[in-house]
Amino acid sequence: MALKSGFFRVLLFSLLLGTATSQAQDALRETFFKEVDAALAAADAANASLLAPRSYGDGKEDYEAAATALERGRNIEYVRDKAKDAEEHLKTATKAAKLAQTVLAQVMKSRQDAANARAPELSREIWDRAQREFGTAIRYLERGDLKRAKRQDIEATALYRDAELVAIKAQYLSETRQLLADADRARVGRYAPATLGKAKQLLADAERELSENRYDTDLPRSLARQANYEAKHAIYLSEVVRDVRDKNLTVEELILHWEKPLTEISGAADITPEMEAGYENLQQRLIAYIEDMRAENQALQQESEANLVRVADMEEEIRALDQRLGGATAERAALVQRLEAEARVKEQFEQVEKMFSRAEARVFREGSNIILRLVGLTFDSGQSDIRPDSVSLLNKVEKAIDIFPRSELIIEGHTDSYGGDESNQQLSQQRAESVQQYMVNAMRIPSYRLIATGYGETQPVANNETASGRARNRRIDIVIKPNLDPDKARSQTAYSQ
C-alpha cells in the first residue's frame, strides 16, 4: 500500500514539473518569438516565399531551428540568437518582396493573367519556361542586380503572355481543331471542299481575333461556333455525297428528296407547297407566315399584360373607393377618364402600327408606352452619323410622334455583342444622341421632351450567335410615353385635331 502511495506521489510531482516546464516554455516563446512571429506574418502578407525565396527560406530555417531548440530545452542564448537571425532574414525578405512587387509589376500581372487562363494546364511547356525566367529575375533582384532582373522580367512577361494566348485559344478552339482533324482524316475535303474550306477560314479568323484582342472573346467564340457548325456540316455533306454516289441517285431524285421537308412544313402552316418554279416563292410565304405569327403572339402578350395590370389597378381603386364615402363620385369619374385615355392610346397605337412596313420598324406596346423599333435605321460600321437613306423613315417617325404631341420620348441605342463592352456602350450612346439631335434640328421637337440613352450590348432582343440575330440587336428604339393625365389627354386630342 505504501509502495503504491509513493508511486502516485512521484507521478503527481512529475505532472506538476511538466506543467511548470510547459508554462516556462510558453513564457520564453512569448519573449523570444513575439517579434519574429510578426516578421513572419509580414513576409507572408508580402508573398515573400515567391518574391524573395532566398531570404524567406533562410528566415524560415532559422525560425524552425529556434522553435526546435526551445522545445528541446537547449541553451537560451542559442534560441534567442536563432530567433533574432530569423527576424532579420524575414524583414529582409519582406523588403525585397515589396521591391519586387514594384519592379516586377508587369511580369506579375502577366503571370496572373496566364494563370487565370489556365496556362499551367493548357500551355504547360511555355508556362514552365516562363516560370524559370521569372525565378531568375527574382534571384537577380534579391542580389541587387536590377539591370539583369529587368532583362529577365521582359523575357518572362513575353512567355507568360504567349502561354496565356495559347491557353485561351485552347479553351475556345480545341473542339474546332479536333473536328477539322477528324474531317481531314475522313477525306471530307474530297466531297465537301467548299464547306470544309469555310470552316477552316472561320477557325483562322477566330485565331486572328484572339491574337489581336485576347480579352474580347465574344467575336472569336462566335466564329469558333460557326466553324464547328461548318465542320460538322461538311462531314454530314460528305456522307450525303457518298450516299448519292453509292446509290446512283439522279439530280432529280436528290431535289425531290430535299423538297419533302418543305412540303411537311408547308402543311403545318396550312400553306399549299407550290414549287413548280422553285422553292423561293414558298420560302417567302413561310417566312411571312412565321413573322405574322410572331407579331400576333407579341401583340397578344402585350395586350394580356396590359389587361392584367389594368384590371388589378381598377380593382384596387374600386375597393378603395368603396371604403370611402366622401368624394367617391369625383374619383370614379377620374378613373373613367383615365380608362378613356388608355383606350385612346390603344387607338393611337393601332394608327401608328399601320404607318410602318415590316422592313422599317416593329411597333409594339409595353403597358401604356409605345415602342418604335427602327429596324430600317442603320449606321455605317463604327459610325453614328444619320445616313441620307434614313431620312424617309425618320419622316414617318416624326408623323408617329405627332400623334402624341406632349409625350416624353426616350431614344435608346443598342449594339450586338461584338466589340468591347465599353466601346459598344459609347457607340450606342453616340447613335442615340445623333437621333436625338436630328429630332431637335429637323423635327423641331423641344429638347426637354427627349432623353438619349445608350445600352451597348446589355439588352439583346435576339441571339448574338447568328448574323440575323446580331442585326436585330443593332438597333434604335424610340419609346413614346403618352401622358395619361385626363386634363392633358383632352388637350392632346384637341391639339392633334
C-alpha positions in Angstrom: 0.0 0.0 0.0 2.9 2.3 0.9 4.6 1.4 -2.4 1.5 2.5 -4.3 1.2 5.7 -2.4 4.9 6.6 -3.2 4.3 5.9 -6.9 1.4 8.3 -7.0 3.4 11.0 -5.3 6.2 10.6 -7.8 3.7 10.7 -10.7 2.0 13.8 -9.3 5.4 15.5 -8.9 6.3 14.7 -12.5 3.0 16.1 -13.8 3.5 19.3 -11.8 7.0 19.6 -13.0 5.9 19.0 -16.6 3.2 21.7 -16.3 5.7 24.1 -14.9 8.1 23.4 -17.7 5.4 23.9 -20.3 4.4 27.2 -18.7 8.1 28.2 -18.7 8.4 27.4 -22.4 5.3 29.4 -23.2 6.7 32.3 -21.4 10.1 32.0 -23.2 8.3 31.7 -26.5 6.4 34.9 -25.8 9.6 36.6 -25.0 11.8 35.4 -27.9 9.2 34.8 -30.7 6.9 37.9 -30.5 9.0 40.0 -32.9 9.9 37.1 -35.2 6.2 36.0 -35.5 5.3 39.5 -36.5 8.1 39.5 -39.1 6.9 36.1 -40.5 3.3 37.4 -40.8 4.5 40.5 -42.7 6.7 38.3 -45.0 3.7 36.0 -45.8 1.5 39.0 -46.4 4.1 40.3 -48.9 4.2 36.9 -50.7 7.9 36.8 -49.9 8.0 33.0 -50.3 7.5 33.7 -54.1 9.2 37.1 -54.5 12.2 36.7 -52.1 12.6 33.0 -51.8 16.3 33.0 -50.6 15.8 35.4 -47.7 12.5 33.9 -46.8 13.9 30.4 -46.9 16.8 31.4 -44.6 14.4 33.1 -42.2 12.1 30.0 -42.1 15.1 27.7 -41.5 16.3 29.8 -38.5 12.8 30.1 -37.2 12.4 26.3 -37.2 15.8 25.9 -35.6 14.9 28.3 -32.8 11.5 26.6 -32.2 13.1 23.2 -32.1 15.8 24.3 -29.7 13.3 25.9 -27.4 11.1 22.7 -27.4 14.1 20.5 -26.6 15.3 22.8 -23.8 18.6 23.9 -25.4 20.7 26.9 -24.4 18.6 30.0 -24.1 21.2 32.2 -25.8 21.1 29.9 -28.9 17.3 30.1 -29.1 17.4 33.9 -28.8 20.2 34.2 -31.4 18.3 32.0 -33.9 15.1 33.9 -33.4 16.9 37.1 -34.0 18.5 35.8 -37.1 15.1 34.6 -38.4 13.6 38.0 -37.8 16.4 39.8 -39.7 16.1 37.4 -42.7 12.3 37.7 -42.8 12.4 41.5 -42.6 14.9 41.4 -45.5 12.6 39.1 -47.4 9.6 41.4 -46.8 11.6 44.4 -48.1 12.8 42.5 -51.2 9.2 41.3 -51.9 7.8 44.8 -51.7 10.5 45.9 -54.1 9.7 43.1 -56.4 6.0 44.0 -56.4 7.0 47.4 -57.8 9.9 46.5 -60.1 8.3 43.3 -61.4 4.7 44.5 -61.5 4.4 43.9 -65.3 5.6 40.3 -65.2 3.5 39.5 -62.1 0.3 40.8 -63.8 1.1 38.7 -67.0 1.7 35.7 -64.7 -1.7 36.1 -63.0 -3.4 36.6 -66.4 -1.8 33.4 -67.7 -2.8 31.5 -64.5 -6.4 32.8 -64.9 -6.4 31.4 -68.4 -5.4 28.0 -67.1 -2.0 28.2 -68.8 -0.4 25.8 -66.3 -2.8 23.2 -67.5 -3.3 24.1 -71.2 0.1 25.6 -72.1 2.4 23.7 -69.8 5.6 23.9 -71.7 5.6 27.7 -72.2 4.3 28.2 -68.7 7.3 26.3 -67.3 9.7 28.3 -69.3 8.1 31.5 -68.1 8.4 30.3 -64.5 12.1 29.6 -64.9 12.7 33.1 -66.3 10.6 34.6 -63.6 12.6 32.7 -60.9 15.8 34.0 -62.4 14.5 37.6 -62.3 13.7 37.2 -58.7 17.2 35.8 -57.9 18.8 38.7 -59.6 16.6 41.2 -57.8 17.5 39.6 -54.4 21.1 40.1 -55.3 20.6 43.7 -56.1 21.2 43.3 -59.8 18.3 45.4 -61.0 19.5 45.6 -64.7 19.6 41.8 -65.1 16.3 41.4 -63.2 14.6 43.8 -65.6 16.0 41.8 -68.6 14.6 38.6 -67.3 11.4 40.4 -66.4 10.9 41.2 -70.1 11.6 37.6 -71.1 9.3 36.1 -68.6 6.5 38.6 -69.4 6.6 37.7 -73.1 6.5 34.0 -72.3 3.6 34.4 -69.8 1.7 36.3 -72.5 2.4 33.6 -75.0 1.2 30.9 -72.6 -1.9 32.9 -71.9 -2.8 33.2 -75.5 -2.1 29.5 -76.2 -4.4 28.7 -73.3 -7.2 31.0 -74.4 -7.0 29.5 -77.9 -7.1 26.0 -76.5 -10.2 26.8 -74.5 -12.1 28.2 -77.4 -10.7 26.5 -80.5 -9.7 22.9 -79.4 -13.0 21.4 -80.4 -12.9 23.1 -83.8 -9.3 21.9 -84.4 -10.3 18.3 -83.4 -13.3 18.4 -85.8 -11.2 19.6 -88.7 -8.6 17.0 -87.9 -11.3 14.3 -88.0 -12.6 15.8 -91.3 -9.2 15.6 -92.9 -8.7 12.0 -91.8 -12.1 11.2 -93.3 -11.2 12.9 -96.5 -14.1 15.3 -96.3 -12.4 17.8 -98.4 -12.8 15.5 -101.4 -16.6 15.5 -101.2 -17.4 18.9 -99.5 -14.5 21.1 -100.2 -16.3 24.5 -100.1 -18.0 23.9 -96.7 -14.8 22.5 -95.2 -12.8 25.4 -96.6 -15.3 27.8 -94.9 -14.8 26.0 -91.6 -11.0 26.4 -91.8 -11.3 30.0 -92.8 -13.6 30.7 -89.8 -11.1 29.0 -87.5 -8.3 31.2 -88.9 -10.4 34.3 -88.4 -11.1 33.2 -84.8 -7.3 32.7 -84.1 -6.6 36.1 -85.6 -9.2 37.8 -83.5 -7.9 36.2 -80.3 -4.3 37.2 -81.2 -5.3 40.8 -81.8 -7.6 41.2 -78.8 -7.5 38.2 -76.5 -9.7 39.8 -73.8 -12.7 40.4 -76.1 -13.8 36.8 -76.7 -17.4 37.4 -78.0 -16.4 37.5 -81.7 -13.9 34.7 -81.7 -16.2 32.5 -79.6 -18.9 33.1 -82.2 -16.5 32.4 -85.1 -15.4 29.2 -83.4 -19.0 28.1 -83.1 -19.7 28.8 -86.7 -16.5 26.9 -87.6 -17.8 24.0 -85.6 -21.1 24.1 -87.4 -19.4 24.2 -90.8 -17.0 21.4 -90.0 -19.9 19.2 -88.8 -21.9 20.2 -91.8 -19.0 19.3 -94.1 -18.8 15.9 -92.5 -22.5 15.4 -93.0 -22.4 16.6 -96.6 -19.6 14.3 -97.4 -21.7 11.4 -96.1 -24.6 12.5 -98.3 -22.4 12.8 -101.4 -21.0 9.3 -100.7 -24.5 8.0 -100.3 -25.7 9.7 -103.5 -22.7 8.2 -105.3 -23.2 4.7 -103.9 -26.9 4.6 -104.6 -26.5 6.2 -108.1 -29.2 8.8 -107.3 -30.1 11.2 -110.1 -30.1 15.0 -109.6 -33.9 14.9 -109.9 -34.3 12.3 -107.2 -32.0 14.3 -104.9 -34.0 17.5 -105.4 -37.3 15.7 -104.8 -35.8 14.3 -101.6 -34.9 17.7 -100.3 -38.3 19.2 -101.2 -40.0 16.8 -98.7 -39.2 18.8 -95.6 -40.6 22.0 -97.2 -43.7 20.2 -98.1 -44.2 19.0 -94.5 -43.5 22.4 -93.0 -46.0 24.0 -95.5 -48.6 21.5 -94.4 -48.1 22.5 -90.7 -48.6 26.2 -91.8 -51.7 25.3 -93.9 -49.9 26.7 -97.0 -50.1 24.9 -100.3 -46.5 23.8 -101.2 -46.3 25.2 -104.7 -42.8 24.7 -106.1 -43.4 24.4 -109.8 -40.9 27.3 -110.4 -38.6 26.6 -107.5 -38.8 27.0 -103.7 -38.2 30.8 -103.5 -41.9 31.8 -103.5 -42.8 29.1 -100.9 -39.8 30.2 -98.8 -41.1 33.8 -98.8 -44.6 32.7 -97.9 -43.3 30.6 -95.0 -41.2 33.5 -93.7 -44.1 35.9 -93.9 -46.3 33.3 -92.0 -43.7 33.0 -89.3 -43.3 36.8 -89.0 -47.0 37.3 -88.8 -47.4 34.6 -86.1 -44.5 36.2 -84.1 -46.1 39.7 -84.4 -49.5 38.3 -83.4 -48.1 36.5 -80.5 -46.2 39.6 -79.3 -49.4 41.7 -79.6 -51.4 39.1 -77.6 -48.8 39.0 -74.9 -48.7 42.8 -74.7 -52.5 43.0 -74.6 -52.7 40.3 -71.9 -50.1 42.0 -69.7 -51.8 45.4 -70.2 -55.2 43.9 -69.3 -53.8 42.2 -66.2 -52.3 45.5 -65.0 -55.4 47.4 -65.9 -57.7 45.0 -64.1 -55.5 45.0 -61.0 -55.4 48.7 -60.9 -59.1 49.1 -61.3 -59.9 46.5 -58.7 -57.6 48.2 -56.2 -59.1 51.7 -56.9 -62.7 50.4 -56.8 -62.0 48.7 -53.4 -60.5 51.9 -52.1 -63.5 53.9 -53.4 -66.0 51.6 -51.9 -64.4 52.1 -48.5 -64.8 55.8 -48.6 -67.9 57.9 -48.6 -66.8 61.4 -49.5 -65.6 62.3 -52.9 -66.4 58.9 -54.4 -68.3 60.2 -57.4 -65.5 62.6 -58.4 -62.8 59.9 -58.1 -64.9 57.4 -60.0 -65.2 59.9 -62.7 -61.4 60.4 -62.8 -61.0 56.7 -63.1 -63.3 56.6 -66.0 -61.4 59.4 -67.6 -58.2 57.6 -67.2 -59.6 54.4 -68.7 -60.8 56.5 -71.7 -57.3 57.9 -72.0 -55.9 54.4 -72.1 -58.4 53.4 -74.7 -57.4 56.4 -76.8 -53.7 55.4 -76.5 -54.7 52.0 -77.9 -56.4 53.5 -80.8 -53.4 55.8 -81.5 -51.1 52.8 -81.2 -53.1 51.0 -83.9 -52.8 54.1 -86.1 -49.0 54.2 -85.6 -48.6 50.5 -86.3 -50.1 50.9 -89.7 -47.6 53.6 -90.7 -44.6 51.3 -91.0 -43.7 48.4 -93.1 -42.1 45.3 -91.6 -38.7 46.3 -93.1 -38.9 49.8 -91.5 -40.0 49.3 -87.9 -41.6 47.0 -85.4 -44.3 48.7 -83.4 -45.4 47.3 -80.0 -46.6 48.3 -76.6 -45.3 47.9 -73.1 -48.1 48.9 -70.8 -49.1 52.4 -72.0 -45.7 53.0 -73.7 -45.3 52.6 -77.5 -42.0 51.2 -78.8 -40.8 52.0 -82.3 -38.0 49.5 -83.0 -36.4 51.1 -86.1 -35.0 48.0 -87.8 -34.7 50.1 -91.0 -32.5 52.7 -89.4 -28.9 51.6 -89.9 -25.5 53.1 -89.4 -22.1 52.6 -91.1 -19.8 50.3 -89.1 -18.5 52.1 -86.1 -20.2 55.3 -87.0 -23.1 57.3 -85.5 -24.0 59.8 -88.3 -27.5 59.6 -89.7 -27.3 58.3 -93.3 -29.3 60.1 -96.1 -31.2 57.0 -96.9 -32.7 57.0 -93.4 -34.5 60.4 -93.8 -37.7 58.9 -95.3 -38.0 56.5 -92.3 -37.4 59.3 -89.8 -40.1 61.4 -91.5 -42.6 58.6 -90.7 -41.2 58.6 -87.1 -42.0 62.3 -86.9 -45.6 61.7 -88.0 -45.9 58.9 -85.4 -44.6 61.2 -82.7 -47.1 63.9 -83.7 -49.9 61.6 -82.7 -48.7 62.0 -79.1 -47.7 65.7 -79.1 -46.9 66.1 -75.4 -45.4 62.7 -74.8 -42.0 62.0 -73.3 -39.6 60.4 -75.8 -36.7 58.1 -74.9 -34.2 57.3 -77.7 -32.4 54.0 -76.8 -29.2 52.9 -78.6 -28.3 49.2 -78.7 -25.5 47.1 -80.2 -24.7 43.5 -80.7 -22.1 41.7 -78.5 -19.2 42.1 -80.9 -16.5 44.5 -79.7 -15.6 45.6 -76.2 -18.2 46.4 -73.7 -17.0 50.0 -73.2 -16.7 50.8 -76.8 -20.2 49.3 -77.5 -21.8 51.3 -74.8 -20.1 54.5 -76.1 -21.1 53.8 -79.7 -24.8 53.1 -78.7 -24.8 56.4 -76.7 -23.4 58.4 -79.7 -26.0 56.9 -82.0 -28.9 57.6 -79.6 -27.6 61.2 -79.3 -27.3 61.5 -83.1 -31.0 60.6 -83.4 -31.9 63.0 -80.6 -30.0 65.9 -82.3 -31.8 65.1 -85.6 -35.2 65.3 -83.8 -34.3 68.6 -82.3 -32.9 70.1 -85.6 -35.1 68.5 -88.3 -38.3 67.7 -86.4 -38.3 70.8 -84.1 -39.0 68.7 -81.0 -38.2 70.5 -77.8 -35.1 69.1 -76.2 -36.8 68.8 -72.8 -39.1 66.1 -74.2 -36.1 63.9 -75.3 -33.8 61.6 -73.4 -31.0 59.7 -75.2 -29.6 56.6 -73.6 -27.1 54.0 -74.8 -27.3 50.5 -73.5 -24.5 48.9 -75.5 -24.8 45.1 -75.7 -26.7 44.7 -72.4 -30.2 44.4 -73.7 -30.3 42.0 -76.7 -33.6 41.0 -78.3 -32.2 38.2 -80.4 -29.4 35.6 -80.4 -26.0 37.2 -80.8 -24.6 33.9 -82.2 -26.4 34.4 -85.6 -25.9 37.1 -88.2 -29.7 37.9 -88.3 -29.8 38.0 -84.5 -26.9 40.4 -84.3 -28.6 42.6 -86.9 -31.8 42.8 -84.8 -29.7 43.7 -81.7 -28.1 46.6 -83.5 -31.0 49.0 -83.3 -32.5 52.3 -82.2 -35.7 52.0 -80.1 -37.8 55.1 -79.6 -40.0 54.8 -76.5 -43.1 57.1 -76.6 -44.5 57.7 -73.1 -48.0 59.2 -73.5 -49.4 61.4 -70.8 -52.5 59.8 -69.3 -53.5 62.7 -67.2 -57.2 63.2 -68.1 -57.0 67.0 -68.4 -53.8 66.9 -70.5 -55.2 64.0 -72.5 -58.1 66.2 -73.6 -55.7 68.9 -74.6 -53.7 66.4 -76.6 -56.7 65.3 -78.5 -57.7 68.9 -79.3 -54.1 69.7 -80.4 -53.9 66.6 -82.6 -57.2 67.5 -84.3 
